[in-house]
Structures are given as structure tokens and as C-alpha cells.
Amino acid sequence: MNYIEAKVLAEYITDPNLKSGKDYLVVDVRDEDYNVGHIPNALNIPAHDMYVKAGEIIDKYSHVPLIVFHCMQSQQRGPKAARIYREIVKQRLSIVPADDPLFKQETMVLRGGFYDWALLFLKKQPELVEGFKQEIWEML
């Protein structure tokens, strides 16, 4: 599995020439802990729904060159969801034309997950953390 550093992903998000859902897509696979806060424009699909929802992600975002998965720390749920997604992408590749953009799509996992993301950006670049709830964060 390939990992992307938070600072690199932040460059995608803050680049005015790049758009979420077109140039990159962040998939947050947390469930209740999503309510602590999240990366701007992240698509929230809980990890336990990935087998069911991966096909929908492919259908809607096959043209997107970079898909980044993460959970709270990107140790279990995020990497597992990324693997499931890639398995389903591989199945799709056998039935799509050779020039389909899905062949060029890169799947990565955010190193350190949302936890490291929030620690890095909450104070310095708060626009990179949406819906942050300090009272919930302190309970983690």
C-alpha cells in the first residue's frame, strides 16, 4: 500500500487549480469518530460499508487520478478499505476499455490518519479541519 504525507495532501486541497472529486478524492472511512472533525470535502463512507460502496465510488469517481483513504490513525480501517477498493478496481479493470482513466487511478492511504492531520493543521491552518469538536477530541 502506498502512503501520502499530510503536507502533500494539504497541497492538493489548498491548490486553487485542483478540485475535490475531479483531481483527487479523500475518503474518510471512520464511523462515529468522523464527528470529531474531518478533512474538507472528504467523502464519509464507514469502513464496514466499503464492500458495498466501493462500486459506487468507482462509478462516480473513476476519472479521479488520486483516491486517498484514511481513518483516525490510518493503521487498520483506512488501509483495509483502500485494499478492498483496489480489489474491486482490479475486477473492474478486466471489463473496461484499455483507455479507461481507472487504469491510471492511484490509491493511497493518508499517513497518520486524521489524528496526525488535526495535530498538524488545527492551529496553523484551521481551514484544513472542518467540523472539529474539541470536547469529543479530548475524550479520544
N, C-alpha and C positions, 0 to 999 in steps of 0.2 A: 504494500500500500504506500502511495506517495503522500507526503505531508506538505502543507503550505504553512508558512510562518504568518503570525498575526499581522506583522507590519506589511508583508507583501499583500495579503488580502485587503488590508486597510487602504493600500494604494489603489486597488481596483475600485473600492467603494467610494473613495474621495475623488477619483478622476472624473471630471465633468463630462468627458467624452465616452465614458463607459456606463452602461445601464444594466441594472439587475434584471435578469430574465432574458437578456439579449447577449451580453458579453460574458456574464458569469451568473451563477446562481448559488446562494447559500441555503443549505437545507439543515435546519435545526431539528434534530431527532429527539429532543427532550420532551417529556410529557408535562407533569405539573411544574417541574423546575424551569420550564420556559417562562413562567410568570415572574421569575426573578428579574428578568430583563432579557434582551435579545439584540442581535446584530440587525441593523437597519435592513428592511426588505427581506429578511430571512423567511423562507417558507417553512412553516412548522408542521412536520409530519412525524409523530411519535415513532420511535424505532420499532415498536411491536406492530405497526401498520405497514412497514416497508415492503413486505412481500406483496401486499395487496395494492399499495400505492405506487410502486416503482414503475409499473407500466404507464400510469397516468403521467408521471414525471417525464418519462421518455416521450410519450405522445406530445406533451406540451412544450418540452424544452430540449428536444433532440438537436436543435440548431445552436444551442448554447455551448461554446467551446470549453467552459470550465464549470464543473459542479463541485462545490465544497460542502462536505458533510461535517457536522460536529455535534457533540453533546456537551455536558457540563465540563468534562476534562478530556474528552476525546480518547478515552482509554478502552471503553467497551462498546457502548451503543453506537457512537459515531463511526468507528472503524467497521463494526459489524454491518451497519446499514449501508455503508459505502461498498462493502463486499457483496451484499445482496443486490444492490443496484447494478454493480458491474456484471454479476452473473446474469441478470436479466437483460442487460445491454448486450452481452455476448450472444445470448439466444436470439435477440432481435437482429443482430448483425448478419445472421445466416439467411435472413429473409428480406433485407432491404437492399436497394441498389448500391453498387460499389462507390458511387459518388455521394452517398448519403452523409450529411455532416456528423452523424452519430459516430462514424469511424474515427473522426478526429477529436471527439469529445474526451477531455481529461477529467478523471475523477480523483479528488484529493480529500484529505482529512485535515481539519484545522488543528495544528499542533497546540496542545494545552487547552483546547476547547474554549467554551465561553468563560470559564473561570479565569484563565490567563488573559483572555481578551479584555474582560472587565477590569482586571488589575492593571493592565497596560493602558487602557484608554479612558476609563471612567473620569479621571480627574484632568488628564491632559487634552483629550478630545471627546468630551461627553456626547457629541453628536453621533459617535460611533456605538453608543449603547442606548437602545430605546427601551422604554417601559421599566427602567430599573427601580426595584423596590428594596431599599436599604434594610427594612425590618425583616424581610424574608432572607436576604443575603446574610445577615448576621446569624441566622439560625442554621446555616449550612456548615 
